[in-house]
Every structure is written in C-alpha cells, then in structure tokens.
Amino acid sequence: MRYTNASDKNLGFLIHPSLILDADSLIPYGFLDIKVGDRTQELPIKKKMEAHNILSIEEKEDYNE
C-alpha cells in the first residue's frame, strides 16, 4: 500500500470504477473498467504548485494520450 490523498499519514489505494447502466431502465450491467493506483508521498502545497507549473503537459498525472 502507498499514500492516498486522504491525509498525510493514511495508506491505501485509489480505485476509479466505470459502471455500465442500461440507458432506459438504469439497471446496472456491471463494471467496464476498474483502475487501481496509488500516489507517492505528497509534496507540501507550495512545492506541489511549483512542480505542477514546471512539468510539460505530457508529464502531468491527468494527461491522456
């Protein structure tokens, strides 16, 4: 387990599920995709903001190709 963004001392993992629903009845069919991840220990806010401004768009965490 690694750090989460819940607090500085909590360990765990992050889950991003994609649930499929029927468009008319809203009955769930199941999960299409489940992404599991973790974060390295977070930097202090000021350092994090500075690092975010320095990174190119491709290096940022939420960049999708």
C-alpha positions in Angstrom: 0.0 0.0 0.0 1.1 3.5 -0.7 -0.1 7.0 0.2 -3.5 8.3 -0.8 -4.6 11.9 -0.9 -6.9 11.5 2.1 -4.3 12.7 4.6 -0.6 12.7 5.1 -0.5 9.6 7.2 -3.1 7.3 5.6 -2.1 4.4 3.5 -4.3 2.7 0.9 -5.0 2.7 -2.8 -7.2 4.6 -5.2 -10.0 3.0 -7.2 -11.7 4.6 -10.3 -14.6 2.3 -11.4 -16.5 2.6 -14.6 -20.1 1.3 -14.2 -22.3 0.4 -17.1 -26.0 1.2 -16.8 -29.0 0.5 -19.1 -29.9 3.9 -20.6 -33.6 3.4 -20.2 -34.1 1.4 -17.0 -30.8 2.4 -15.3 -30.3 -1.2 -14.3 -26.5 -1.8 -13.8 -24.9 -4.3 -16.1 -21.5 -4.4 -14.3 -18.2 -2.7 -14.4 -16.5 -1.9 -17.7 -13.1 -0.9 -16.2 -11.5 -0.6 -12.8 -8.3 1.4 -12.5 -6.4 0.9 -9.3 -3.5 3.1 -8.3 -1.7 4.9 -5.6 0.3 8.1 -5.0 3.8 8.7 -3.9 4.1 10.8 -0.7 2.6 14.2 -1.5 4.8 17.4 -1.6 3.8 20.4 0.5 1.2 22.5 -1.4 3.7 25.3 -2.4 6.2 22.8 -3.7 3.4 20.9 -5.5 2.2 24.0 -7.2 5.7 24.9 -8.3 6.3 21.4 -9.7 3.0 21.4 -11.5 3.8 24.6 -13.3 7.2 23.3 -14.4 6.0 20.0 -15.9 5.1 19.7 -19.5 1.5 18.7 -20.4 2.6 15.1 -21.2 4.2 14.6 -17.8 1.2 15.7 -15.8 -0.8 13.0 -14.0 -4.1 13.6 -15.7 -2.8 13.8 -19.3 -4.4 11.3 -21.6 -2.9 10.5 -25.0 
